[in-house]
Amino acid sequence: MNHRSFLYYDSFITPLGPITVLANDEGVCRIDFGEFEERHSAYQSWKKKHLLRGEFVYDPEQKYVSQAKEELNEYFDGKRTQFSIPLICYGTDFQRGVWRTLVNQIPYGETRSYKEIASTMLSPKAIRAVGGAVNQNPFAIVVPCHRVIGSNGKLVGYAGGLEKKRHLLDFEKQHTVVPFTN
């Protein structure tokens, strides 16, 4: 089989600096802080681990690259609180379960502790494993690991740095739509 697979990418500027989107023909594979060029060696390692082959192709108009950029720009404009881009998750079953839990169980503008995530997943003793999976999240912002905090309420590790995490949490609190009550 002489099947060639492509990984399409683009980097674009956001209020938190450059973000790179990596996608294939089925959906988005990664969303990372930083320019493609500065992440290239990490992407090569990731590709070797998960795909074995594949060629990187700069294509800002590719369907899923374009959709991801549009949805992230809407997020930063305060017009989007959930994402609909298809995510292609390469990870263990546990990691994918953690990422799914982050998407489905931490509403926009709220936070949860690693301990709460572990309990939600019915694995209350798996706090460190949850932390490891959060640390490996390949979808910055879209899978909201920035909403995961320490049990003491403090901000802890974030791939983009704690300053970006603080900015995202403050941004979401300021843009949360509060329902009208009488």
KEKE-3310 file (N, C-alpha, C; in steps of 0.2 Angstrom, whole numbers, plus 5000, padded with zeros to 4 digits):
npx = (5004:5004:5001:5000:5001:4995:5000:4992:4996:4995:5001:4995:4992:4987:4978:4986:4998:5007:4999:4999:4990:4988:4982:4974:4966:4954:4952:4957:4973:4982:4984:4994:5003:5014:5025:5025:5038:5046:5041:5044:5053:5048:5035:5040:5044:5032:5025:5032:5030:5016:5011:5020:5022:5020:5018:5022:5013:5011:4996:4985:4972:4966:4953:4950:4960:4958:4944:4947:4956:4946:4936:4944:4948:4935:4932:4942:4937:4926:4915:4912:4910:4911:4918:4917:4925:4932:4941:4956:4962:4977:4982:4983:4969:4966:4971:4963:4951:4952:4954:4942:4933:4937:4933:4919:4915:4919:4913:4913:4922:4923:4932:4940:4947:4962:4959:4945:4942:4948:4939:4927:4929:4927:4939:4945:4958:4967:4974:4987:4989:4979:4984:4995:4990:4983:4994:4999:4990:4985:4978:4977:4968:4955:4953:4950:4962:4967:4958:4960:4964:4975:4971:4971:4966:4975:4984:4992:5005:5005:5005:5007:5012:5010:5006:4999:4989:4983:4978:4969:4959:4955:4950:4939:4931:4928:4920:4909:4893:4880:4865:4850:4841:4827)
npy = (4994:5010:5022:5039:5049:5064:5078:5092:5109:5125:5140:5153:5170:5174:5181:5176:5174:5165:5150:5134:5123:5106:5095:5081:5072:5068:5075:5087:5085:5090:5104:5117:5129:5141:5143:5133:5130:5131:5120:5110:5098:5092:5088:5080:5069:5065:5062:5051:5042:5040:5039:5034:5037:5051:5067:5083:5097:5113:5121:5133:5133:5121:5110:5106:5113:5126:5127:5125:5136:5146:5143:5145:5158:5164:5160:5168:5180:5180:5174:5161:5146:5133:5120:5113:5106:5091:5080:5071:5059:5054:5043:5034:5024:5028:5041:5047:5046:5055:5067:5068:5069:5081:5090:5087:5089:5100:5115:5130:5144:5139:5129:5113:5102:5091:5080:5080:5077:5064:5058:5060:5052:5040:5034:5037:5037:5039:5051:5056:5050:5056:5069:5066:5063:5075:5083:5078:5083:5085:5096:5111:5123:5119:5106:5108:5109:5120:5123:5115:5114:5114:5104:5113:5124:5132:5138:5126:5118:5120:5118:5129:5138:5146:5159:5160:5151:5158:5169:5164:5158:5170:5177:5169:5170:5183:5183:5175:5171:5176:5169:5178:5181:5183)
npz = (5000:4995:5002:5006:5020:5026:5037:5041:5044:5053:5060:5070:5077:5093:5107:5117:5111:5098:5091:5086:5075:5071:5059:5052:5038:5045:5056:5070:5076:5085:5096:5100:5110:5103:5088:5073:5068:5080:5087:5079:5080:5092:5086:5076:5084:5090:5079:5075:5085:5086:5072:5063:5050:5038:5031:5034:5030:5026:5027:5028:5024:5025:5029:5043:5050:5047:5053:5066:5069:5067:5077:5088:5087:5089:5102:5109:5106:5114:5110:5110:5119:5119:5109:5093:5084:5076:5086:5085:5094:5101:5112:5128:5134:5146:5147:5136:5142:5153:5146:5139:5150:5155:5145:5146:5159:5165:5165:5155:5162:5175:5187:5192:5203:5202:5210:5210:5197:5196:5205:5198:5187:5193:5199:5212:5218:5208:5207:5204:5191:5184:5184:5176:5164:5161:5159:5147:5138:5122:5116:5117:5126:5119:5124:5140:5150:5157:5166:5177:5193:5208:5223:5234:5228:5222:5207:5197:5187:5169:5152:5144:5152:5169:5168:5156:5159:5170:5164:5155:5163:5170:5159:5155:5167:5166:5154:5156:5154:5164:5169:5169:5184:5194)
capx = (5000:5008:4996:5003:4997:4998:4998:4992:4997:4996:5002:4992:4993:4981:4980:4991:5004:5006:4996:4999:4985:4990:4976:4974:4960:4949:4951:4963:4977:4986:4984:4999:5006:5020:5025:5026:5045:5049:5039:5045:5056:5043:5030:5043:5044:5025:5023:5035:5027:5009:5009:5025:5024:5016:5022:5020:5011:5008:4990:4980:4965:4964:4946:4950:4965:4954:4939:4950:4957:4940:4933:4948:4947:4928:4933:4946:4932:4921:4909:4912:4912:4912:4921:4914:4930:4933:4948:4959:4965:4982:4984:4980:4962:4965:4972:4957:4945:4953:4953:4934:4930:4939:4928:4912:4913:4921:4910:4917:4922:4923:4938:4940:4954:4964:4955:4938:4942:4949:4932:4922:4930:4927:4945:4947:4965:4971:4975:4993:4988:4975:4989:5000:4986:4982:5000:5000:4984:4987:4973:4977:4962:4949:4952:4952:4966:4968:4953:4961:4968:4976:4965:4971:4964:4981:4986:4998:5007:5001:5010:5008:5015:5005:5004:4994:4983:4979:4975:4963:4954:4952:4946:4933:4927:4925:4916:4904:4886:4876:4858:4846:4836:4822)
capy = (5000:5016:5027:5044:5053:5071:5082:5099:5114:5132:5144:5160:5174:5174:5186:5173:5172:5160:5144:5129:5118:5101:5091:5076:5072:5066:5080:5090:5080:5094:5112:5119:5135:5141:5142:5127:5129:5130:5114:5105:5092:5088:5086:5074:5063:5064:5058:5044:5038:5038:5038:5031:5041:5057:5072:5090:5101:5120:5123:5136:5133:5114:5110:5106:5118:5132:5127:5126:5143:5150:5142:5148:5166:5165:5159:5174:5186:5180:5172:5154:5143:5126:5119:5107:5103:5084:5079:5064:5058:5048:5042:5028:5024:5032:5048:5049:5046:5061:5072:5068:5071:5088:5093:5086:5090:5107:5120:5136:5149:5135:5125:5107:5099:5084:5075:5080:5074:5057:5055:5060:5046:5034:5032:5043:5036:5040:5059:5057:5048:5061:5074:5065:5064:5082:5086:5076:5085:5088:5101:5117:5127:5116:5102:5114:5108:5126:5124:5110:5117:5110:5104:5119:5130:5135:5136:5122:5116:5121:5117:5135:5142:5148:5165:5159:5148:5163:5173:5160:5158:5177:5179:5165:5172:5190:5182:5170:5174:5174:5169:5183:5179:5188)
capz = (5000:4994:5005:5009:5024:5027:5043:5039:5050:5052:5066:5070:5083:5098:5113:5121:5107:5093:5092:5080:5074:5067:5058:5046:5034:5049:5061:5073:5080:5091:5096:5105:5110:5100:5081:5071:5068:5086:5089:5074:5083:5096:5081:5073:5089:5091:5073:5075:5091:5084:5065:5060:5044:5037:5029:5037:5024:5028:5023:5033:5022:5026:5032:5050:5052:5046:5058:5073:5070:5067:5083:5093:5087:5092:5109:5111:5105:5119:5107:5110:5126:5118:5103:5089:5079:5078:5089:5084:5100:5101:5119:5131:5135:5152:5145:5132:5147:5156:5141:5138:5157:5155:5140:5147:5166:5168:5161:5154:5168:5181:5188:5196:5205:5200:5214:5208:5190:5198:5208:5193:5183:5198:5201:5217:5220:5202:5206:5200:5184:5181:5183:5171:5158:5160:5157:5141:5134:5115:5113:5122:5127:5117:5130:5145:5156:5160:5171:5182:5198:5214:5228:5238:5225:5218:5200:5196:5180:5163:5147:5141:5158:5173:5166:5151:5163:5174:5159:5152:5169:5171:5153:5155:5172:5164:5149:5158:5154:5170:5168:5173:5189:5197)
cpx = (5004:5004:5001:4999:5000:4995:4998:4993:4996:4997:4998:4993:4986:4983:4985:4998:5002:5003:4997:4994:4988:4984:4978:4967:4953:4947:4957:4966:4981:4984:4989:5001:5013:5020:5027:5034:5048:5047:5040:5048:5052:5037:5033:5043:5037:5023:5026:5032:5020:5007:5014:5027:5019:5021:5018:5019:5008:5002:4985:4973:4962:4958:4947:4955:4961:4948:4942:4952:4951:4937:4938:4948:4940:4929:4937:4942:4927:4915:4908:4914:4913:4915:4918:4919:4931:4940:4950:4964:4970:4984:4981:4973:4961:4966:4966:4951:4946:4951:4945:4931:4931:4934:4921:4910:4916:4919:4915:4916:4923:4930:4936:4947:4955:4960:4948:4937:4943:4942:4927:4923:4930:4933:4948:4955:4970:4973:4981:4992:4984:4980:4993:4996:4984:4988:5001:4994:4987:4983:4973:4971:4955:4948:4955:4956:4968:4963:4954:4966:4970:4971:4965:4968:4969:4981:4992:4999:5002:5007:5012:5011:5009:5002:4998:4987:4979:4975:4968:4957:4951:4948:4939:4928:4924:4920:4910:4897:4882:4869:4854:4841:4833:4822)
cpy = (5006:5022:5033:5048:5060:5074:5089:5104:5121:5135:5151:5163:5174:5179:5183:5171:5167:5153:5140:5124:5113:5096:5086:5077:5070:5071:5083:5085:5084:5101:5114:5126:5135:5141:5135:5125:5128:5123:5108:5098:5088:5085:5079:5068:5061:5059:5051:5039:5035:5036:5034:5035:5047:5062:5079:5094:5108:5121:5126:5136:5126:5114:5111:5111:5125:5132:5128:5133:5148:5150:5145:5155:5168:5165:5166:5180:5186:5177:5165:5151:5136:5125:5113:5104:5096:5083:5072:5063:5052:5048:5036:5029:5028:5039:5051:5050:5053:5067:5073:5071:5079:5092:5093:5088:5096:5112:5127:5141:5145:5131:5118:5105:5093:5079:5075:5076:5066:5054:5055:5054:5039:5030:5037:5042:5038:5048:5060:5055:5053:5067:5073:5065:5071:5085:5084:5078:5088:5094:5107:5121:5123:5110:5106:5112:5114:5127:5119:5114:5112:5109:5109:5125:5134:5133:5131:5120:5117:5121:5124:5140:5144:5155:5165:5156:5153:5167:5170:5160:5165:5179:5175:5168:5179:5189:5177:5174:5171:5175:5174:5179:5185:5188)
cpz = (5000:4996:5008:5014:5026:5034:5041:5045:5048:5059:5065:5077:5086:5103:5117:5117:5102:5095:5086:5080:5069:5066:5052:5042:5038:5054:5064:5077:5086:5090:5102:5104:5107:5092:5079:5071:5074:5089:5085:5076:5087:5091:5078:5078:5090:5085:5073:5080:5089:5077:5061:5053:5043:5036:5032:5031:5027:5024:5028:5031:5023:5031:5040:5054:5052:5052:5065:5074:5071:5074:5089:5093:5090:5099:5112:5110:5110:5116:5107:5116:5125:5111:5099:5084:5081:5080:5087:5090:5100:5108:5122:5132:5141:5150:5141:5137:5151:5152:5140:5144:5157:5151:5143:5154:5169:5163:5161:5160:5174:5182:5192:5198:5202:5204:5212:5201:5192:5200:5203:5188:5187:5199:5206:5219:5214:5201:5202:5193:5181:5179:5177:5164:5156:5157:5150:5136:5127:5112:5118:5121:5125:5122:5136:5151:5160:5166:5177:5187:5204:5219:5233:5235:5221:5211:5200:5189:5175:5157:5144:5146:5162:5171:5161:5155:5167:5169:5156:5157:5170:5165:5154:5161:5170:5158:5150:5158:5160:5168:5172:5178:5192:5204)
residu = (MET:ASN:HIS:ARG:SER:PHE:LEU:TYR:TYR:ASP:SER:PHE:ILE:THR:PRO:LEU:GLY:PRO:ILE:THR:VAL:LEU:ALA:ASN:ASP:GLU:GLY:VAL:CYS:ARG:ILE:ASP:PHE:GLY:GLU:PHE:GLU:GLU:ARG:HIS:SER:ALA:TYR:GLN:SER:TRP:LYS:LYS:LYS:HIS:LEU:LEU:ARG:GLY:GLU:PHE:VAL:TYR:ASP:PRO:GLU:GLN:LYS:TYR:VAL:SER:GLN:ALA:LYS:GLU:GLU:LEU:ASN:GLU:TYR:PHE:ASP:GLY:LYS:ARG:THR:GLN:PHE:SER:ILE:PRO:LEU:ILE:CYS:TYR:GLY:THR:ASP:PHE:GLN:ARG:GLY:VAL:TRP:ARG:THR:LEU:VAL:ASN:GLN:ILE:PRO:TYR:GLY:GLU:THR:ARG:SER:TYR:LYS:GLU:ILE:ALA:SER:THR:MET:LEU:SER:PRO:LYS:ALA:ILE:ARG:ALA:VAL:GLY:GLY:ALA:VAL:ASN:GLN:ASN:PRO:PHE:ALA:ILE:VAL:VAL:PRO:CYS:HIS:ARG:VAL:ILE:GLY:SER:ASN:GLY:LYS:LEU:VAL:GLY:TYR:ALA:GLY:GLY:LEU:GLU:LYS:LYS:ARG:HIS:LEU:LEU:ASP:PHE:GLU:LYS:GLN:HIS:THR:VAL:VAL:PRO:PHE:THR:ASN)
# end
